[in-house]
Amino acid sequence: MLQPSRTKFRKDHKGRRGGLRVAGSTLAFGDFALKAENATWLTSRQIEAARRAITSYVKRGGQIWIRVYPDKPVSSRPAETRMGGGKGAVDHWVAVVRRGRILFEVGDIPEEAARAALKLAADKLPCKSRIVTRAEMMK
């Protein structure tokens, strides 16, 4: 699973996820990409599941770039504990994804294979997403 080796602070506030993403909204490496259509938190497990779906479909051919990284700690309290006693321990890590963010990119594979692989990855994710191409982004 992806998670930072160290952080400045152990726990984070929840924050707000609204708005459009400007940085990270264009293709930088590959020819095809998966772009988020709404805001969400992606857990490190979801990112890993999507990565595995892509790699197993393309059978380790081509190149894959993961454009999101889970660097936000999410804490939770143990089940059936009373209120009070402070904030819970860090439970898992998430990547904050806003609308328009590129999640995964693939390159060096045919278009049909790229679309099929990214479709499998999109099914693993909790947000709506669409497949974009480099030619589409240039318009």
RAGIJO-V608001 format. One record per residue. RES is the residue in one small letter. SS is DSSP state (@ for helix, = for strand, . for the rest). BURIAL is 1 if it has 24 or more other C-alpha atoms within 12 Angstrom, else 0. Layout:
BEGIN
res=[RES RES]
ss=[SS SS]
burial=[BURIAL BURIAL]
END
This chain:
BEGIN
res=[m l q p s r t k f r k d h k g r r g g l r v a g s t l a f g d f a l k a e n a t w l t s r q i e a a r r a i t s y v k r g g q i w i r v y p d k p v s s r p a e t r m g g g k g a v d h w v a v v r r g r i l f e v g d i p e e a a r a a l k l a a d k l p c k s r i v t r a e m m k]
ss=[. . . . . . . . . . . . . . . . . . . = . . . . . . . . . . . = = = = = . . . = = = = @ @ @ @ @ @ @ @ @ @ @ @ @ @ @ . . . . = = = = . . . . . = = = = = . . . . . . . . . . . . = = = = = = = = = . = . . = = = = = = . . . @ @ @ @ @ @ @ @ @ @ @ @ @ . . . . . = = = = = @ @ @ @ @ .]
burial=[0 1 1 0 0 0 0 0 0 0 0 0 0 0 0 0 0 0 0 0 0 0 0 1 1 1 1 1 0 1 1 1 1 1 1 1 1 1 1 1 1 1 1 1 0 1 1 1 1 1 1 1 1 1 1 0 1 1 0 0 0 1 1 1 1 1 1 1 1 1 1 1 1 1 0 0 0 0 0 0 0 0 0 0 0 0 0 0 0 0 0 1 1 1 1 1 1 1 1 1 1 1 1 1 1 1 1 0 1 0 0 0 0 1 1 1 1 1 1 1 1 1 0 1 1 0 1 1 1 1 1 1 1 0 0 0 0 0 0]
END
